[in-house]
Amino acid sequence: MPAPTAANNNKNNKDLQWDDADVKPSNIVADIAELLSKRLLIDIVMKLPVVVIPVSSRSTSAIVVDLGGFSVANELRVVRNIVSENNVPAVIDLTNFHWTSISISR
């Protein structure tokens, strides 16, 4: 990528020219945005805690709450018929949350 050069040798001159006519500032911004846009696939499965709540401070009975399990996973889909003004296709992130096996007992 060519660097901008000063229009003349005057250090106070803020006018810049581009060495290559094909490289425009808008193209550079689009290239940087595309490089910086990271996509992350996740697949997390967790076992959640079992909570024991005593009925009273003198009783041996308690309420037991098993919070079960939790999972999160996503999928990335590129939609080629929807593009930005820089011709970058849209990416849809489909995320699924799943909470299972919740139980309460005494």
C-alpha positions in Angstrom: 0.0 0.0 0.0 1.6 3.3 -1.0 2.1 6.0 1.6 0.9 9.5 1.0 3.6 12.0 0.0 3.7 15.7 0.7 2.6 17.9 -2.2 5.8 19.9 -1.7 8.7 20.0 0.8 6.9 22.6 3.1 6.4 20.8 6.4 3.4 23.1 7.2 1.5 22.0 4.1 -1.3 19.6 5.0 -2.3 18.7 1.5 -1.4 15.1 0.6 -1.3 13.3 -2.7 -1.7 9.5 -3.1 1.2 7.8 -5.0 -1.2 5.4 -6.7 -4.4 6.6 -8.3 -6.2 3.3 -7.5 -5.7 3.7 -3.8 -8.2 6.0 -2.2 -8.7 6.7 1.5 -12.2 5.0 1.4 -10.7 1.8 0.1 -8.1 1.8 2.9 -10.8 2.3 5.5 -12.8 -0.6 4.1 -9.7 -2.9 4.0 -8.8 -2.1 7.6 -12.4 -2.7 8.7 -12.5 -6.0 6.9 -9.2 -7.1 8.5 -10.3 -6.0 12.0 -13.7 -7.7 11.9 -13.2 -10.9 13.7 -15.8 -13.6 13.9 -15.9 -16.1 16.8 -17.5 -19.5 16.8 -18.5 -20.6 20.3 -19.7 -23.9 21.7 -19.9 -23.8 25.5 -21.5 -26.5 27.6 -21.7 -26.0 31.4 -23.0 -27.9 34.4 -24.7 -25.4 36.7 -24.5 -25.7 40.5 -26.8 -27.5 43.0 -28.1 -25.0 45.6 -29.1 -26.3 49.1 -31.3 -24.0 51.1 -32.0 -25.0 54.7 -35.7 -24.8 55.8 -34.5 -23.4 59.2 -31.3 -23.2 61.2 -32.5 -26.1 63.5 -34.0 -28.4 60.9 -32.2 -31.1 58.9 -34.5 -30.7 55.9 -33.7 -28.4 53.1 -34.8 -27.4 49.6 -32.5 -28.6 46.9 -32.4 -26.7 43.6 -30.5 -28.3 40.8 -29.9 -25.7 38.1 -29.1 -28.3 35.5 -27.0 -27.5 32.5 -26.5 -24.6 30.1 -25.2 -24.5 26.6 -24.4 -21.8 24.1 -23.4 -22.3 20.5 -23.4 -20.2 17.4 -23.3 -20.5 13.6 -22.1 -17.9 11.1 -23.8 -17.7 7.7 -22.6 -15.5 4.9 -25.4 -13.9 2.9 -23.9 -13.2 -0.5 -26.9 -11.4 -2.0 -26.7 -8.7 0.7 -23.6 -6.6 0.5 -22.4 -3.3 1.9 -21.4 -0.3 -0.1 -17.9 -1.7 -0.1 -19.1 -5.0 -1.6 -18.5 -6.9 1.6 -21.2 -9.7 2.1 -23.3 -9.7 5.2 -22.6 -12.2 8.0 -25.4 -13.4 10.2 -24.6 -14.8 13.6 -27.2 -17.4 14.7 -26.8 -18.0 18.5 -28.6 -20.8 20.4 -29.0 -20.8 24.2 -30.2 -23.9 25.9 -30.9 -24.4 29.6 -31.8 -28.0 30.7 -32.8 -30.2 33.6 -33.9 -27.7 36.2 -35.3 -29.4 39.3 -36.4 -28.5 42.8 -36.9 -31.0 45.6 -37.4 -31.0 49.3 
